[in-house]
Amino acid sequence: MPSLLLFLVMLVAPVLSAQAAPVQPQNGDLLFVTAARTGLSGAIHDATGKQGAASYDHVALVAHEEEGEVVLHADEKGSRAQDLDSFLADARAKHRQVIVYRLKGEARTAIPAAIARARTLLGKPYNFTYVQDEGSYYCSDFIERAFRAQHVFATQPMNFKNLQTGEISSYWVDFYKSKGMEVPQGAPGTNPNDMSASPVLERIGSAL
C-alpha cells in the first residue's frame, strides 16, 4: 500500500505543479483581470457576468518590446503603455487574478496591425461614461478599436440591467445621474466578459 500511494503522488504531483505554474504572456495575448463583487466591478458583474464563468472588469493587450513585454490598455489613468510586471503587481495588490487569453487560428494574423494601431490610441483620457467617442476610451473599447480593421471583435448593445432581476440597478442609475445622463441601455459598446467569451480566443491560464 505505501508503494501504491507513493506511485500516485509521483504521478499526480507534476500535473498539479504544471497547473499551478503561472503562464508567461506572449505578444498579442489579452489579459483579463477578475472583477470584485462590489462597487463598479460588482455592477459590471451583475450586468454582464456569465453564469458559472469567471467575471472580468478589465482587459489589456500584451506587446513585445526590446526591453520586455508591456501592456497596452485604457484604465482610469487613460490609455497607456505599462510595464507587464507593474501591471501584474497592481492586480496582485488588489487581490485580483490576471487570466491570459490567446487569439486562435487566422485571428492571430491580426496581432501586428492591432498592436501598431493600439500604440496610436495611447495618450487619451479614460472614457468614464462608456458611451463610445473618438476622444477617450475604456478598456474593452480600446481593445476592440485596436483590432477593428481586422474585424476581430464587434460592438453590441450595452446592457446595464441586473441579469438576475432584469432591472437596471440603482448603482447605474446613480452613476449616470451624477454625470447628467440617462443610463445608455442598448447603446453600442463592449465589455470584458463578452469579449472573453469570443470564439477567436482561447483561455490559457493565470499569469499570477
PyMOL CGO cylinders between C-alpha atoms (Angstrom):
from pymol import cmd
from pymol.cgo import CYLINDER

trace = [
    CYLINDER, 0.00, 0.00, 0.00, 2.74, 2.60, 0.80, 0.3, 1, 1, 1, 1, 1, 1,
    CYLINDER, 2.74, 2.60, 0.80, 4.30, 1.85, -2.59, 0.3, 1, 1, 1, 1, 1, 1,
    CYLINDER, 4.30, 1.85, -2.59, 0.97, 2.45, -4.31, 0.3, 1, 1, 1, 1, 1, 1,
    CYLINDER, 0.97, 2.45, -4.31, 0.47, 5.77, -2.52, 0.3, 1, 1, 1, 1, 1, 1,
    CYLINDER, 0.47, 5.77, -2.52, 3.98, 6.88, -3.42, 0.3, 1, 1, 1, 1, 1, 1,
    CYLINDER, 3.98, 6.88, -3.42, 3.33, 5.98, -7.06, 0.3, 1, 1, 1, 1, 1, 1,
    CYLINDER, 3.33, 5.98, -7.06, 0.09, 8.00, -7.10, 0.3, 1, 1, 1, 1, 1, 1,
    CYLINDER, 0.09, 8.00, -7.10, 1.80, 11.01, -5.53, 0.3, 1, 1, 1, 1, 1, 1,
    CYLINDER, 1.80, 11.01, -5.53, 4.59, 10.86, -8.11, 0.3, 1, 1, 1, 1, 1, 1,
    CYLINDER, 4.59, 10.86, -8.11, 2.02, 10.59, -10.88, 0.3, 1, 1, 1, 1, 1, 1,
    CYLINDER, 2.02, 10.59, -10.88, -0.17, 13.50, -9.76, 0.3, 1, 1, 1, 1, 1, 1,
    CYLINDER, -0.17, 13.50, -9.76, 2.49, 15.92, -8.50, 0.3, 1, 1, 1, 1, 1, 1,
    CYLINDER, 2.49, 15.92, -8.50, 3.79, 17.00, -11.94, 0.3, 1, 1, 1, 1, 1, 1,
    CYLINDER, 3.79, 17.00, -11.94, 0.24, 17.66, -13.10, 0.3, 1, 1, 1, 1, 1, 1,
    CYLINDER, 0.24, 17.66, -13.10, -0.57, 19.81, -10.08, 0.3, 1, 1, 1, 1, 1, 1,
    CYLINDER, -0.57, 19.81, -10.08, 2.73, 21.65, -10.47, 0.3, 1, 1, 1, 1, 1, 1,
    CYLINDER, 2.73, 21.65, -10.47, 2.01, 22.40, -14.13, 0.3, 1, 1, 1, 1, 1, 1,
    CYLINDER, 2.01, 22.40, -14.13, -1.47, 23.65, -13.28, 0.3, 1, 1, 1, 1, 1, 1,
    CYLINDER, -1.47, 23.65, -13.28, -0.11, 25.94, -10.56, 0.3, 1, 1, 1, 1, 1, 1,
    CYLINDER, -0.11, 25.94, -10.56, 2.70, 27.41, -12.66, 0.3, 1, 1, 1, 1, 1, 1,
    CYLINDER, 2.70, 27.41, -12.66, 1.85, 30.92, -13.89, 0.3, 1, 1, 1, 1, 1, 1,
    CYLINDER, 1.85, 30.92, -13.89, 1.53, 31.46, -17.62, 0.3, 1, 1, 1, 1, 1, 1,
    CYLINDER, 1.53, 31.46, -17.62, 4.08, 33.74, -19.30, 0.3, 1, 1, 1, 1, 1, 1,
    CYLINDER, 4.08, 33.74, -19.30, 2.10, 36.17, -21.50, 0.3, 1, 1, 1, 1, 1, 1,
    CYLINDER, 2.10, 36.17, -21.50, 3.14, 36.40, -25.15, 0.3, 1, 1, 1, 1, 1, 1,
    CYLINDER, 3.14, 36.40, -25.15, 3.00, 39.14, -27.76, 0.3, 1, 1, 1, 1, 1, 1,
    CYLINDER, 3.00, 39.14, -27.76, -0.64, 39.71, -28.71, 0.3, 1, 1, 1, 1, 1, 1,
    CYLINDER, -0.64, 39.71, -28.71, -2.17, 37.97, -25.69, 0.3, 1, 1, 1, 1, 1, 1,
    CYLINDER, -2.17, 37.97, -25.69, -5.11, 39.58, -23.93, 0.3, 1, 1, 1, 1, 1, 1,
    CYLINDER, -5.11, 39.58, -23.93, -5.01, 39.85, -20.15, 0.3, 1, 1, 1, 1, 1, 1,
    CYLINDER, -5.01, 39.85, -20.15, -8.37, 39.79, -18.38, 0.3, 1, 1, 1, 1, 1, 1,
    CYLINDER, -8.37, 39.79, -18.38, -8.50, 40.96, -14.75, 0.3, 1, 1, 1, 1, 1, 1,
    CYLINDER, -8.50, 40.96, -14.75, -11.04, 39.34, -12.47, 0.3, 1, 1, 1, 1, 1, 1,
    CYLINDER, -11.04, 39.34, -12.47, -13.74, 41.58, -11.02, 0.3, 1, 1, 1, 1, 1, 1,
    CYLINDER, -13.74, 41.58, -11.02, -14.56, 42.38, -7.43, 0.3, 1, 1, 1, 1, 1, 1,
    CYLINDER, -14.56, 42.38, -7.43, -18.18, 41.93, -6.35, 0.3, 1, 1, 1, 1, 1, 1,
    CYLINDER, -18.18, 41.93, -6.35, -18.76, 45.45, -5.04, 0.3, 1, 1, 1, 1, 1, 1,
    CYLINDER, -18.76, 45.45, -5.04, -18.89, 48.98, -6.44, 0.3, 1, 1, 1, 1, 1, 1,
    CYLINDER, -18.89, 48.98, -6.44, -18.26, 49.47, -10.15, 0.3, 1, 1, 1, 1, 1, 1,
    CYLINDER, -18.26, 49.47, -10.15, -16.78, 45.99, -10.56, 0.3, 1, 1, 1, 1, 1, 1,
    CYLINDER, -16.78, 45.99, -10.56, -19.80, 44.44, -8.89, 0.3, 1, 1, 1, 1, 1, 1,
    CYLINDER, -19.80, 44.44, -8.89, -22.19, 46.39, -11.10, 0.3, 1, 1, 1, 1, 1, 1,
    CYLINDER, -22.19, 46.39, -11.10, -20.30, 45.23, -14.21, 0.3, 1, 1, 1, 1, 1, 1,
    CYLINDER, -20.30, 45.23, -14.21, -20.50, 41.65, -12.98, 0.3, 1, 1, 1, 1, 1, 1,
    CYLINDER, -20.50, 41.65, -12.98, -24.23, 41.89, -12.26, 0.3, 1, 1, 1, 1, 1, 1,
    CYLINDER, -24.23, 41.89, -12.26, -24.93, 43.23, -15.77, 0.3, 1, 1, 1, 1, 1, 1,
    CYLINDER, -24.93, 43.23, -15.77, -22.51, 41.22, -17.90, 0.3, 1, 1, 1, 1, 1, 1,
    CYLINDER, -22.51, 41.22, -17.90, -21.22, 38.25, -15.90, 0.3, 1, 1, 1, 1, 1, 1,
    CYLINDER, -21.22, 38.25, -15.90, -21.73, 34.76, -17.30, 0.3, 1, 1, 1, 1, 1, 1,
    CYLINDER, -21.73, 34.76, -17.30, -23.33, 32.04, -15.18, 0.3, 1, 1, 1, 1, 1, 1,
    CYLINDER, -23.33, 32.04, -15.18, -20.62, 29.74, -13.85, 0.3, 1, 1, 1, 1, 1, 1,
    CYLINDER, -20.62, 29.74, -13.85, -17.80, 31.65, -15.55, 0.3, 1, 1, 1, 1, 1, 1,
    CYLINDER, -17.80, 31.65, -15.55, -15.14, 33.97, -14.20, 0.3, 1, 1, 1, 1, 1, 1,
    CYLINDER, -15.14, 33.97, -14.20, -16.15, 37.62, -14.26, 0.3, 1, 1, 1, 1, 1, 1,
    CYLINDER, -16.15, 37.62, -14.26, -13.79, 40.31, -15.54, 0.3, 1, 1, 1, 1, 1, 1,
    CYLINDER, -13.79, 40.31, -15.54, -13.78, 44.09, -15.27, 0.3, 1, 1, 1, 1, 1, 1,
    CYLINDER, -13.78, 44.09, -15.27, -10.62, 44.92, -17.25, 0.3, 1, 1, 1, 1, 1, 1,
    CYLINDER, -10.62, 44.92, -17.25, -8.77, 43.76, -20.35, 0.3, 1, 1, 1, 1, 1, 1,
    CYLINDER, -8.77, 43.76, -20.35, -5.35, 44.70, -21.76, 0.3, 1, 1, 1, 1, 1, 1,
    CYLINDER, -5.35, 44.70, -21.76, -3.13, 43.82, -24.74, 0.3, 1, 1, 1, 1, 1, 1,
    CYLINDER, -3.13, 43.82, -24.74, 0.41, 42.45, -24.38, 0.3, 1, 1, 1, 1, 1, 1,
    CYLINDER, 0.41, 42.45, -24.38, 3.07, 43.86, -26.73, 0.3, 1, 1, 1, 1, 1, 1,
    CYLINDER, 3.07, 43.86, -26.73, 6.70, 42.81, -27.03, 0.3, 1, 1, 1, 1, 1, 1,
    CYLINDER, 6.70, 42.81, -27.03, 9.46, 45.41, -26.84, 0.3, 1, 1, 1, 1, 1, 1,
    CYLINDER, 9.46, 45.41, -26.84, 13.24, 45.03, -26.76, 0.3, 1, 1, 1, 1, 1, 1,
    CYLINDER, 13.24, 45.03, -26.76, 13.24, 45.72, -23.02, 0.3, 1, 1, 1, 1, 1, 1,
    CYLINDER, 13.24, 45.72, -23.02, 10.50, 43.15, -22.42, 0.3, 1, 1, 1, 1, 1, 1,
    CYLINDER, 10.50, 43.15, -22.42, 6.73, 42.85, -22.51, 0.3, 1, 1, 1, 1, 1, 1,
    CYLINDER, 6.73, 42.85, -22.51, 4.49, 45.86, -21.95, 0.3, 1, 1, 1, 1, 1, 1,
    CYLINDER, 4.49, 45.86, -21.95, 0.74, 46.11, -21.56, 0.3, 1, 1, 1, 1, 1, 1,
    CYLINDER, 0.74, 46.11, -21.56, -1.28, 48.48, -23.75, 0.3, 1, 1, 1, 1, 1, 1,
    CYLINDER, -1.28, 48.48, -23.75, -4.58, 49.36, -22.12, 0.3, 1, 1, 1, 1, 1, 1,
    CYLINDER, -4.58, 49.36, -22.12, -7.06, 52.02, -21.04, 0.3, 1, 1, 1, 1, 1, 1,
    CYLINDER, -7.06, 52.02, -21.04, -7.71, 52.47, -17.33, 0.3, 1, 1, 1, 1, 1, 1,
    CYLINDER, -7.71, 52.47, -17.33, -8.57, 55.37, -15.02, 0.3, 1, 1, 1, 1, 1, 1,
    CYLINDER, -8.57, 55.37, -15.02, -5.17, 56.90, -15.85, 0.3, 1, 1, 1, 1, 1, 1,
    CYLINDER, -5.17, 56.90, -15.85, -6.00, 56.97, -19.56, 0.3, 1, 1, 1, 1, 1, 1,
    CYLINDER, -6.00, 56.97, -19.56, -4.82, 54.86, -22.50, 0.3, 1, 1, 1, 1, 1, 1,
    CYLINDER, -4.82, 54.86, -22.50, -1.21, 53.98, -21.81, 0.3, 1, 1, 1, 1, 1, 1,
    CYLINDER, -1.21, 53.98, -21.81, 1.67, 51.53, -22.06, 0.3, 1, 1, 1, 1, 1, 1,
    CYLINDER, 1.67, 51.53, -22.06, 2.62, 49.92, -18.76, 0.3, 1, 1, 1, 1, 1, 1,
    CYLINDER, 2.62, 49.92, -18.76, 5.40, 47.51, -17.89, 0.3, 1, 1, 1, 1, 1, 1,
    CYLINDER, 5.40, 47.51, -17.89, 3.98, 43.98, -17.59, 0.3, 1, 1, 1, 1, 1, 1,
    CYLINDER, 3.98, 43.98, -17.59, 5.47, 43.41, -14.14, 0.3, 1, 1, 1, 1, 1, 1,
    CYLINDER, 5.47, 43.41, -14.14, 3.95, 46.67, -12.92, 0.3, 1, 1, 1, 1, 1, 1,
    CYLINDER, 3.95, 46.67, -12.92, 0.55, 45.71, -14.36, 0.3, 1, 1, 1, 1, 1, 1,
    CYLINDER, 0.55, 45.71, -14.36, 0.65, 42.34, -12.61, 0.3, 1, 1, 1, 1, 1, 1,
    CYLINDER, 0.65, 42.34, -12.61, 1.78, 43.96, -9.35, 0.3, 1, 1, 1, 1, 1, 1,
    CYLINDER, 1.78, 43.96, -9.35, -1.20, 46.35, -9.48, 0.3, 1, 1, 1, 1, 1, 1,
    CYLINDER, -1.20, 46.35, -9.48, -3.58, 43.41, -9.89, 0.3, 1, 1, 1, 1, 1, 1,
    CYLINDER, -3.58, 43.41, -9.89, -1.88, 41.50, -7.10, 0.3, 1, 1, 1, 1, 1, 1,
    CYLINDER, -1.88, 41.50, -7.10, -2.22, 44.48, -4.76, 0.3, 1, 1, 1, 1, 1, 1,
    CYLINDER, -2.22, 44.48, -4.76, -5.98, 44.47, -5.39, 0.3, 1, 1, 1, 1, 1, 1,
    CYLINDER, -5.98, 44.47, -5.39, -6.17, 40.70, -4.82, 0.3, 1, 1, 1, 1, 1, 1,
    CYLINDER, -6.17, 40.70, -4.82, -7.24, 40.13, -8.42, 0.3, 1, 1, 1, 1, 1, 1,
    CYLINDER, -7.24, 40.13, -8.42, -6.31, 37.37, -10.83, 0.3, 1, 1, 1, 1, 1, 1,
    CYLINDER, -6.31, 37.37, -10.83, -4.97, 38.04, -14.32, 0.3, 1, 1, 1, 1, 1, 1,
    CYLINDER, -4.97, 38.04, -14.32, -6.08, 35.43, -16.85, 0.3, 1, 1, 1, 1, 1, 1,
    CYLINDER, -6.08, 35.43, -16.85, -4.26, 35.04, -20.16, 0.3, 1, 1, 1, 1, 1, 1,
    CYLINDER, -4.26, 35.04, -20.16, -6.30, 34.57, -23.34, 0.3, 1, 1, 1, 1, 1, 1,
    CYLINDER, -6.30, 34.57, -23.34, -4.71, 33.91, -26.73, 0.3, 1, 1, 1, 1, 1, 1,
    CYLINDER, -4.71, 33.91, -26.73, -6.04, 34.51, -30.23, 0.3, 1, 1, 1, 1, 1, 1,
    CYLINDER, -6.04, 34.51, -30.23, -6.61, 31.37, -32.27, 0.3, 1, 1, 1, 1, 1, 1,
    CYLINDER, -6.61, 31.37, -32.27, -6.13, 30.44, -35.90, 0.3, 1, 1, 1, 1, 1, 1,
    CYLINDER, -6.13, 30.44, -35.90, -6.49, 33.12, -38.54, 0.3, 1, 1, 1, 1, 1, 1,
    CYLINDER, -6.49, 33.12, -38.54, -7.23, 35.77, -35.92, 0.3, 1, 1, 1, 1, 1, 1,
    CYLINDER, -7.23, 35.77, -35.92, -3.57, 35.65, -34.89, 0.3, 1, 1, 1, 1, 1, 1,
    CYLINDER, -3.57, 35.65, -34.89, -2.60, 37.32, -38.17, 0.3, 1, 1, 1, 1, 1, 1,
    CYLINDER, -2.60, 37.32, -38.17, -4.28, 40.48, -36.85, 0.3, 1, 1, 1, 1, 1, 1,
    CYLINDER, -4.28, 40.48, -36.85, -1.84, 40.87, -33.95, 0.3, 1, 1, 1, 1, 1, 1,
    CYLINDER, -1.84, 40.87, -33.95, 0.92, 43.00, -35.55, 0.3, 1, 1, 1, 1, 1, 1,
    CYLINDER, 0.92, 43.00, -35.55, -1.51, 45.53, -37.04, 0.3, 1, 1, 1, 1, 1, 1,
    CYLINDER, -1.51, 45.53, -37.04, -3.59, 45.61, -33.85, 0.3, 1, 1, 1, 1, 1, 1,
    CYLINDER, -3.59, 45.61, -33.85, -0.56, 46.38, -31.69, 0.3, 1, 1, 1, 1, 1, 1,
    CYLINDER, -0.56, 46.38, -31.69, 0.53, 49.10, -34.11, 0.3, 1, 1, 1, 1, 1, 1,
    CYLINDER, 0.53, 49.10, -34.11, -2.99, 50.55, -34.03, 0.3, 1, 1, 1, 1, 1, 1,
    CYLINDER, -2.99, 50.55, -34.03, -3.14, 50.35, -30.23, 0.3, 1, 1, 1, 1, 1, 1,
    CYLINDER, -3.14, 50.35, -30.23, 0.02, 52.42, -29.98, 0.3, 1, 1, 1, 1, 1, 1,
    CYLINDER, 0.02, 52.42, -29.98, -1.66, 55.21, -31.95, 0.3, 1, 1, 1, 1, 1, 1,
    CYLINDER, -1.66, 55.21, -31.95, -4.51, 55.22, -29.40, 0.3, 1, 1, 1, 1, 1, 1,
    CYLINDER, -4.51, 55.22, -29.40, -2.27, 55.89, -26.40, 0.3, 1, 1, 1, 1, 1, 1,
    CYLINDER, -2.27, 55.89, -26.40, -2.36, 59.16, -24.52, 0.3, 1, 1, 1, 1, 1, 1,
    CYLINDER, -2.36, 59.16, -24.52, -6.13, 59.66, -24.50, 0.3, 1, 1, 1, 1, 1, 1,
    CYLINDER, -6.13, 59.66, -24.50, -8.19, 60.12, -21.33, 0.3, 1, 1, 1, 1, 1, 1,
    CYLINDER, -8.19, 60.12, -21.33, -10.34, 57.34, -19.90, 0.3, 1, 1, 1, 1, 1, 1,
    CYLINDER, -10.34, 57.34, -19.90, -13.96, 57.21, -21.01, 0.3, 1, 1, 1, 1, 1, 1,
    CYLINDER, -13.96, 57.21, -21.01, -15.89, 57.23, -17.74, 0.3, 1, 1, 1, 1, 1, 1,
    CYLINDER, -15.89, 57.23, -17.74, -19.31, 57.18, -19.45, 0.3, 1, 1, 1, 1, 1, 1,
    CYLINDER, -19.31, 57.18, -19.45, -18.69, 54.03, -21.56, 0.3, 1, 1, 1, 1, 1, 1,
    CYLINDER, -18.69, 54.03, -21.56, -20.51, 55.72, -24.44, 0.3, 1, 1, 1, 1, 1, 1,
    CYLINDER, -20.51, 55.72, -24.44, -18.14, 55.46, -27.37, 0.3, 1, 1, 1, 1, 1, 1,
    CYLINDER, -18.14, 55.46, -27.37, -16.48, 58.60, -28.68, 0.3, 1, 1, 1, 1, 1, 1,
    CYLINDER, -16.48, 58.60, -28.68, -13.26, 59.35, -30.53, 0.3, 1, 1, 1, 1, 1, 1,
    CYLINDER, -13.26, 59.35, -30.53, -11.59, 61.33, -27.77, 0.3, 1, 1, 1, 1, 1, 1,
    CYLINDER, -11.59, 61.33, -27.77, -11.49, 58.85, -24.90, 0.3, 1, 1, 1, 1, 1, 1,
    CYLINDER, -11.49, 58.85, -24.90, -11.52, 55.08, -24.41, 0.3, 1, 1, 1, 1, 1, 1,
    CYLINDER, -11.52, 55.08, -24.41, -12.42, 52.48, -21.83, 0.3, 1, 1, 1, 1, 1, 1,
    CYLINDER, -12.42, 52.48, -21.83, -10.69, 49.11, -21.54, 0.3, 1, 1, 1, 1, 1, 1,
    CYLINDER, -10.69, 49.11, -21.54, -12.58, 46.79, -23.89, 0.3, 1, 1, 1, 1, 1, 1,
    CYLINDER, -12.58, 46.79, -23.89, -13.35, 49.73, -26.20, 0.3, 1, 1, 1, 1, 1, 1,
    CYLINDER, -13.35, 49.73, -26.20, -9.58, 50.29, -26.56, 0.3, 1, 1, 1, 1, 1, 1,
    CYLINDER, -9.58, 50.29, -26.56, -9.05, 46.61, -27.46, 0.3, 1, 1, 1, 1, 1, 1,
    CYLINDER, -9.05, 46.61, -27.46, -11.95, 46.49, -29.92, 0.3, 1, 1, 1, 1, 1, 1,
    CYLINDER, -11.95, 46.49, -29.92, -10.61, 49.59, -31.67, 0.3, 1, 1, 1, 1, 1, 1,
    CYLINDER, -10.61, 49.59, -31.67, -7.11, 48.10, -31.85, 0.3, 1, 1, 1, 1, 1, 1,
    CYLINDER, -7.11, 48.10, -31.85, -8.47, 45.07, -33.72, 0.3, 1, 1, 1, 1, 1, 1,
    CYLINDER, -8.47, 45.07, -33.72, -11.30, 46.86, -35.55, 0.3, 1, 1, 1, 1, 1, 1,
    CYLINDER, -11.30, 46.86, -35.55, -9.71, 46.99, -39.01, 0.3, 1, 1, 1, 1, 1, 1,
    CYLINDER, -9.71, 46.99, -39.01, -9.36, 43.20, -38.93, 0.3, 1, 1, 1, 1, 1, 1,
    CYLINDER, -9.36, 43.20, -38.93, -12.95, 42.71, -37.64, 0.3, 1, 1, 1, 1, 1, 1,
    CYLINDER, -12.95, 42.71, -37.64, -11.77, 40.50, -34.77, 0.3, 1, 1, 1, 1, 1, 1,
    CYLINDER, -11.77, 40.50, -34.77, -14.22, 41.84, -32.17, 0.3, 1, 1, 1, 1, 1, 1,
    CYLINDER, -14.22, 41.84, -32.17, -17.54, 43.62, -32.56, 0.3, 1, 1, 1, 1, 1, 1,
    CYLINDER, -17.54, 43.62, -32.56, -19.62, 46.10, -30.61, 0.3, 1, 1, 1, 1, 1, 1,
    CYLINDER, -19.62, 46.10, -30.61, -23.03, 45.10, -29.34, 0.3, 1, 1, 1, 1, 1, 1,
    CYLINDER, -23.03, 45.10, -29.34, -25.90, 46.73, -27.44, 0.3, 1, 1, 1, 1, 1, 1,
    CYLINDER, -25.90, 46.73, -27.44, -24.72, 47.52, -23.91, 0.3, 1, 1, 1, 1, 1, 1,
    CYLINDER, -24.72, 47.52, -23.91, -26.64, 46.04, -21.01, 0.3, 1, 1, 1, 1, 1, 1,
    CYLINDER, -26.64, 46.04, -21.01, -26.91, 47.69, -17.61, 0.3, 1, 1, 1, 1, 1, 1,
    CYLINDER, -26.91, 47.69, -17.61, -29.73, 45.51, -16.30, 0.3, 1, 1, 1, 1, 1, 1,
    CYLINDER, -29.73, 45.51, -16.30, -29.07, 43.08, -13.49, 0.3, 1, 1, 1, 1, 1, 1,
    CYLINDER, -29.07, 43.08, -13.49, -29.12, 39.65, -15.15, 0.3, 1, 1, 1, 1, 1, 1,
    CYLINDER, -29.12, 39.65, -15.15, -30.99, 38.18, -12.18, 0.3, 1, 1, 1, 1, 1, 1,
    CYLINDER, -30.99, 38.18, -12.18, -33.71, 40.81, -11.76, 0.3, 1, 1, 1, 1, 1, 1,
    CYLINDER, -33.71, 40.81, -11.76, -33.98, 42.29, -15.25, 0.3, 1, 1, 1, 1, 1, 1,
    CYLINDER, -33.98, 42.29, -15.25, -33.89, 45.77, -13.73, 0.3, 1, 1, 1, 1, 1, 1,
    CYLINDER, -33.89, 45.77, -13.73, -31.27, 48.48, -14.12, 0.3, 1, 1, 1, 1, 1, 1,
    CYLINDER, -31.27, 48.48, -14.12, -29.52, 48.60, -10.76, 0.3, 1, 1, 1, 1, 1, 1,
    CYLINDER, -29.52, 48.60, -10.76, -29.59, 51.70, -8.60, 0.3, 1, 1, 1, 1, 1, 1,
    CYLINDER, -29.59, 51.70, -8.60, -25.79, 51.81, -8.92, 0.3, 1, 1, 1, 1, 1, 1,
    CYLINDER, -25.79, 51.81, -8.92, -26.02, 52.57, -12.65, 0.3, 1, 1, 1, 1, 1, 1,
    CYLINDER, -26.02, 52.57, -12.65, -28.93, 54.99, -12.22, 0.3, 1, 1, 1, 1, 1, 1,
    CYLINDER, -28.93, 54.99, -12.22, -26.95, 56.99, -9.65, 0.3, 1, 1, 1, 1, 1, 1,
    CYLINDER, -26.95, 56.99, -9.65, -23.71, 56.63, -11.63, 0.3, 1, 1, 1, 1, 1, 1,
    CYLINDER, -23.71, 56.63, -11.63, -25.16, 58.21, -14.76, 0.3, 1, 1, 1, 1, 1, 1,
    CYLINDER, -25.16, 58.21, -14.76, -27.28, 60.72, -12.87, 0.3, 1, 1, 1, 1, 1, 1,
    CYLINDER, -27.28, 60.72, -12.87, -24.05, 62.09, -11.40, 0.3, 1, 1, 1, 1, 1, 1,
    CYLINDER, -24.05, 62.09, -11.40, -22.86, 62.65, -14.97, 0.3, 1, 1, 1, 1, 1, 1,
    CYLINDER, -22.86, 62.65, -14.97, -26.10, 64.30, -16.08, 0.3, 1, 1, 1, 1, 1, 1,
    CYLINDER, -26.10, 64.30, -16.08, -27.02, 61.34, -18.28, 0.3, 1, 1, 1, 1, 1, 1,
    CYLINDER, -27.02, 61.34, -18.28, -29.65, 58.68, -18.67, 0.3, 1, 1, 1, 1, 1, 1,
    CYLINDER, -29.65, 58.68, -18.67, -28.40, 55.10, -18.44, 0.3, 1, 1, 1, 1, 1, 1,
    CYLINDER, -28.40, 55.10, -18.44, -27.31, 54.30, -22.05, 0.3, 1, 1, 1, 1, 1, 1,
    CYLINDER, -27.31, 54.30, -22.05, -29.07, 50.94, -22.13, 0.3, 1, 1, 1, 1, 1, 1,
    CYLINDER, -29.07, 50.94, -22.13, -28.78, 49.44, -25.63, 0.3, 1, 1, 1, 1, 1, 1,
    CYLINDER, -28.78, 49.44, -25.63, -26.12, 51.86, -26.92, 0.3, 1, 1, 1, 1, 1, 1,
    CYLINDER, -26.12, 51.86, -26.92, -23.32, 50.16, -28.89, 0.3, 1, 1, 1, 1, 1, 1,
    CYLINDER, -23.32, 50.16, -28.89, -20.32, 49.18, -26.82, 0.3, 1, 1, 1, 1, 1, 1,
    CYLINDER, -20.32, 49.18, -26.82, -18.19, 46.36, -25.45, 0.3, 1, 1, 1, 1, 1, 1,
    CYLINDER, -18.19, 46.36, -25.45, -17.36, 44.75, -22.14, 0.3, 1, 1, 1, 1, 1, 1,
    CYLINDER, -17.36, 44.75, -22.14, -14.61, 42.40, -20.91, 0.3, 1, 1, 1, 1, 1, 1,
    CYLINDER, -14.61, 42.40, -20.91, -16.95, 39.50, -20.11, 0.3, 1, 1, 1, 1, 1, 1,
    CYLINDER, -16.95, 39.50, -20.11, -18.46, 39.27, -23.58, 0.3, 1, 1, 1, 1, 1, 1,
    CYLINDER, -18.46, 39.27, -23.58, -15.03, 39.80, -25.15, 0.3, 1, 1, 1, 1, 1, 1,
    CYLINDER, -15.03, 39.80, -25.15, -13.52, 36.92, -23.15, 0.3, 1, 1, 1, 1, 1, 1,
    CYLINDER, -13.52, 36.92, -23.15, -16.26, 34.63, -24.50, 0.3, 1, 1, 1, 1, 1, 1,
    CYLINDER, -16.26, 34.63, -24.50, -15.34, 35.37, -28.13, 0.3, 1, 1, 1, 1, 1, 1,
    CYLINDER, -15.34, 35.37, -28.13, -14.77, 32.21, -30.20, 0.3, 1, 1, 1, 1, 1, 1,
    CYLINDER, -14.77, 32.21, -30.20, -11.49, 33.66, -31.51, 0.3, 1, 1, 1, 1, 1, 1,
    CYLINDER, -11.49, 33.66, -31.51, -9.96, 33.49, -28.01, 0.3, 1, 1, 1, 1, 1, 1,
    CYLINDER, -9.96, 33.49, -28.01, -8.57, 30.56, -26.07, 0.3, 1, 1, 1, 1, 1, 1,
    CYLINDER, -8.57, 30.56, -26.07, -8.16, 30.66, -22.29, 0.3, 1, 1, 1, 1, 1, 1,
    CYLINDER, -8.16, 30.66, -22.29, -4.55, 29.76, -21.48, 0.3, 1, 1, 1, 1, 1, 1,
    CYLINDER, -4.55, 29.76, -21.48, -4.29, 30.18, -17.72, 0.3, 1, 1, 1, 1, 1, 1,
    CYLINDER, -4.29, 30.18, -17.72, -3.39, 32.54, -14.90, 0.3, 1, 1, 1, 1, 1, 1,
    CYLINDER, -3.39, 32.54, -14.90, -0.47, 34.96, -15.10, 0.3, 1, 1, 1, 1, 1, 1,
    CYLINDER, -0.47, 34.96, -15.10, -0.44, 35.30, -11.30, 0.3, 1, 1, 1, 1, 1, 1,
]
cmd.load_cgo(trace, "trace")
